[in-house]
Amino acid sequence: MTNETNTRKKASAVFFSLVMVLSVTAVGFAGFAGSAAALGANDGYVDIDGDQVQGSVVFQGQNVYLVGDSVDSAYNDDSVSNTVNLRRATNYDDEGDTVTNSQQVEQLEIEELTEDFPQDVRDAANAGDAVVEIDTDDLEADDYFVRGAGDLATNPEQSETFEVTVQDLSTEFDDEEVTDEGSNAVTELDISSDRGAYSMNASADGDLSETELVNLFVTGENVDVNDDGYITDEFDADEEVTVQDVRDYLIAARDKVSVDDAGNPVLENPDEEIEVDDEDTGVTLTELVETDANPFGVVAYNTDEEDADEQVALYNQGDTAQDVSFNGVDTDEYEFTFEVGDTEAEDSASITVNEQDTTGDFSQGVYTQAAGDIANMTLELEDTDDAYVQIGDEESGFIDVLYVEDDDDDGEVTFQVNTRTLGTSADYDDVYDSEEDIVESEIHSDGGLGDDAPVYQDEDENLLGDEGNFNDYLNELDLIDDEEDGTDQLVRPLQPTNYEVAANGNDVFIVNDDEESELDNEVDLATLELTEPGVGDIQTWTAPSGNADDDTELQDVLDTVNETDEIAEDDRLVIQAEANGIYGHMVQIEDFDALDDGFSAGTLDEIDTRTGEGVNIEIEADDATGNQDATSLNLADASENDILVLVDNENGQMYIIADTSSSGTFDGDLDPDAEFTAEIEYEGDEDNRFEFDEDGNGILGGAGGDQDEAAFPYFPAEDDVTQTSTAEFTIADRDATFDNVDGDEVQVALGEESTVSGMTNVAPGSDASVRIQSDEGVTPSFVETTDVEINEDGEFSGEFDVSAQSVNDTGEVSFRVAGSSIADSDMRIVETVGEPANFEVSDLDPQDVTVTQGDAIDVSATIENTGENSATQTVEFQVDGDAVADQDVELDGGEDTTVEFTDIDTSSLDPGDYEHGVFTDDDSQTATLTVEEADDGGDDDGETDDGETDDGETDDGETDDGETDDGEADDGEADDGEADDGEADDGEGDDGEETDDSTPGFGALVALVALVAAALLATRRRD
């Protein structure tokens, strides 16, 4: 039935009721003296209650009685017929007031008004002798009247007729099938009609007894009960009434329920207290009918009434849609019949009761998550909307039992588990969360599972311990001792290992003879695999300027960021850290919603200050200013506009988003081009593992239980377990440079599509533009602004129409962000743009070279500008990527020069091979620098030197002949107590030729090294 139809029928019912009330009010109840003359002085139609119905409405099936002078005189006059005619009005005059045509329906007998007729009818006859009883069961909906006796009119006015209407009745179960137990045994019954209040009988074709019917209609689904199972807010405080009590009392009060002449139930003395076993219950039948536990007003008939053992009455009800329960009903197909007592309205509803066959399937066989983070689980349910779940077992050393219920009717229960707080004394809201469903915990719910508590028993179905409760269950499994509870199972948070997660189709948990836990009806088994957490790489990204919390969806943030280690001031800094094992603690500090909405910076500060946790987070400038501390991200006090922390719990990633334009983001002044280091450390302890501090708030602790001693909860007590990760980045002033620069001017080609391009450190995606504007005196003047996109490399480009200008017109070009200029340069209109400056490197000298640690070296190279435009660049000498010297070089197009870097100190370089070379912005040339360990001045026998190298001569193939070899190093002798002959060199190497050109500038050094080596060799040979 549609809502529109329901509404129309309800409106009709209200209208009919109003008409009846108005009719009774107008006519009155003291006879019919005021009735229209066409009915006779005291003639009238009444219903079973004696209420006048002419000009009004009765429902098909409700008897109508004609009483008054006309039927009395006909009954008492033997000369006239004792019959009258029931006619159906088929037409009225133009005004609609008077019947003009009618149709014979049936002939009715005028009967003596005896005690067999209802008392209210006899009273309405005002001591009359006769009555005409009109059975409306078979009458169609229309207007009717009686004629053929006394003053009864042949064609009465419409107000002297009565209208018969057909009551509509609709009954329907919300489900076609239910189970015989469990939550799927409950469904909704919807009863609706176009009539106001009415009573009806309900039966199941004799397949259910009156007691089973009462149990079906009276359920706890529609009423609030307290922890003790008592119905609240409906009975006096001293009346402890359960749902089962309501059922029992209704059966006990059946002697107060009879059936009236119309077929409706009648409650006798409903406000008297009901007695059960000769004791007052303190409850009345009225209260039982009106309680929310009995939304259909069910009563059981007196056993003297017909079919009292297989039907119940729904007393004085209007439209109702409430739950009914088939718990305990035999499996079968049932046809329910609903019959209104005083009308012909009837409807039926079918339903099938199946045996409960609960099945459940976890969405994953293995749920893998870092220990200390949040595990997400889903249990798909079939044939039920609730189940029990056991997390852990006796082998893993921990158990919690959950009651789960599908509250949004999507066939599954989805919930989150905080593995950092699970099993501690943390509040429920810090451990479990489900947005759409119901999840309760034996350990963490206030009062445990309460009414939903399972049965804990042994294999022989005996309750465990004293009460068969959860603590008895844990005690039998040796997980706790006497006087302990579920929060005493752990000495530290759940550790990395596998934990069974089992779904139970009923509420029975067993400890078998082997002292192992079993589920009475295990429907599925999964594994919660907790892995060892840690900290990995840290990266930095930039995003367009804005509040830190402009984007709270992580994917929206990732769609805007660009990886870089240089963040332009006023842009957003995004620090991405590969880290896990801390998100559960962060949820405990804040809440589960922060997993989606973002955590405050204060949460990171709080976990950092909880020393025992062993988590250290610091994002600090490398250099302090004066006597002040180094500037850091203000984790302690920043608002979420300034700093927001988003986490990807599933993938173990954390994103710290900071608005660098806000002073609240930092705890000090931000220096220009400030260099920062971001560091995250998980600190272990070599002697003690993390343990809970009994004096803490239930989750805190530290090494050996000392909150002041750091020990990351998931690290062993060993050396070198601490994990640290760092990343360096710079917050620099916003800047941009332009391409096509010749000297100090940007060249812009004359034309309609001239391009101005360049590079910037401003974040890609920012609101950027380029503006060109003519200098004063340039004719025609120009000013034009073009929006530009900044790509991932920081490049931008915009097109301009300068075709109306002339070559050598000048102006200014500026790069703008959010309407403000951050960089500008002079510009000039040119015929064609010259090739950009390109500084190439060649003639690196030396190239591959070997030196002794501590030697100074000189390096040179040729720099050539192969472009057409002049430019200035910084040229660097680098060793393994580190600049050790630099100089600015200015070159016109096609010009070259030689750069020299002298006295480069190698003392800081460890022995080994290094890449060295000369670098420009455009090019580089590199080679290998080999550094050898310096001689420490000692000889092979460990004795100190006697002041002489050896005997003054090097080697000629024999032990020593006083000469160097086949030439002379300088004066013919290796050493005479001085370096050589007092001079640096005599111009010759050994045979008069120049030093090998493979080591320019190093020949003397190599010779000296060789000379020392030869002397040492000679000494060894002599020894």
Sequence and secondary structure as in RCSB ss.txt:
>XXXX:A:sequence
MTNETNTRKKASAVFFSLVMVLSVTAVGFAGFAGSAAALGANDGYVDIDGDQVQGSVVFQGQNVYLVGDSVDSAY
NDDSVSNTVNLRRATNYDDEGDTVTNSQQVEQLEIEELTEDFPQDVRDAANAGDAVVEIDTDDLEADDYFVRGAG
DLATNPEQSETFEVTVQDLSTEFDDEEVTDEGSNAVTELDISSDRGAYSMNASADGDLSETELVNLFVTGENVDV
NDDGYITDEFDADEEVTVQDVRDYLIAARDKVSVDDAGNPVLENPDEEIEVDDEDTGVTLTELVETDANPFGVVA
YNTDEEDADEQVALYNQGDTAQDVSFNGVDTDEYEFTFEVGDTEAEDSASITVNEQDTTGDFSQGVYTQAAGDIA
NMTLELEDTDDAYVQIGDEESGFIDVLYVEDDDDDGEVTFQVNTRTLGTSADYDDVYDSEEDIVESEIHSDGGLG
DDAPVYQDEDENLLGDEGNFNDYLNELDLIDDEEDGTDQLVRPLQPTNYEVAANGNDVFIVNDDEESELDNEVDL
ATLELTEPGVGDIQTWTAPSGNADDDTELQDVLDTVNETDEIAEDDRLVIQAEANGIYGHMVQIEDFDALDDGFS
AGTLDEIDTRTGEGVNIEIEADDATGNQDATSLNLADASENDILVLVDNENGQMYIIADTSSSGTFDGDLDPDAE
FTAEIEYEGDEDNRFEFDEDGNGILGGAGGDQDEAAFPYFPAEDDVTQTSTAEFTIADRDATFDNVDGDEVQVAL
GEESTVSGMTNVAPGSDASVRIQSDEGVTPSFVETTDVEINEDGEFSGEFDVSAQSVNDTGEVSFRVAGSSIADS
DMRIVETVGEPANFEVSDLDPQDVTVTQGDAIDVSATIENTGENSATQTVEFQVDGDAVADQDVELDGGEDTTVE
FTDIDTSSLDPGDYEHGVFTDDDSQTATLTVEEADDGGDDDGETDDGETDDGETDDGETDDGETDDGEADDGEAD
DGEADDGEADDGEGDDGEETDDSTPGFGALVALVALVAAALLATRRRD
>XXXX:A:secstr
  HHHHHHHHHHHHHHHHHHHHHHHHH SS STTS GGG TT EEE TTS B TTSEEETT  EEEESHHHHHHH
H TTS SEEEEEEEEEE TTS BEEEEEEEEEEE EE  TTS HHHHHHTTS SEEEEE  TT  SEEEEEESST
T  SS BGGGSEEEE   EEEEES SEEESSSGGGEEEEEEEESSSSEEEEEE TTSS HHHHHHHHS GGGS B
 TTSBB SSS TT   BHHHHHHHHHHTGGGEEE TTS EEESSTTSEEEETTEEEEEEHHHHHHSTTSTT EEE
  TTSTTTTSEEEEEEE SEEEEEE TT  SEEEEEEEEESSSS EEEEEEEEE    EEEES SEEEEETTSEE
EEEEEEES SEEEEEEEETTTTEEEEEEEE SSSSSEEEEEEETTTTTSS  GGGTEE SSSEEEETTTSTTTTG
GG  EEEETTS BSTTT  HHHHHHHTTSS TT  GGGS SSS  SSEEEEEEESSSEEEE TTS EEETTEEEE
EEEEEE   EEEEEEEEE SS TTS  SHHHHHTT EE SEEETTSEEEEEEEE S HHHHHHHS TTHHHH EE
HHHHHHHHH GGG EEEEEEESS  TTS   BB TTT  TTTEEEEEETTTTEEEEEEETT GGGBSS   TTEE
EEEEEEE   SS  EEE TTSSSS EEETT TTS   TTS S TT  EEEEEEEEEE   EEESSEETTEEEEES
SSSEEEEEEE S TTS EEEEEEE TT SS  EEEEEE   TTSEEEEEE  TTS TT EEEEEEEETTEEEEEE
EEEEESS      EEEEEEES SEEEETT EEEEEEEEEE SSS EEEEEEEEETTEEEEEEEEEE TT EEEEE
EEEEE TTS SEEEEEEEE SS EEEEEEEEE    S  TTS    SSSSSS   SSSS  SS SSS SSSSSS 
SSSSSSSSS  S  SSSS   TTSTT HHHHHHHHHHHHHHHHHHHH 
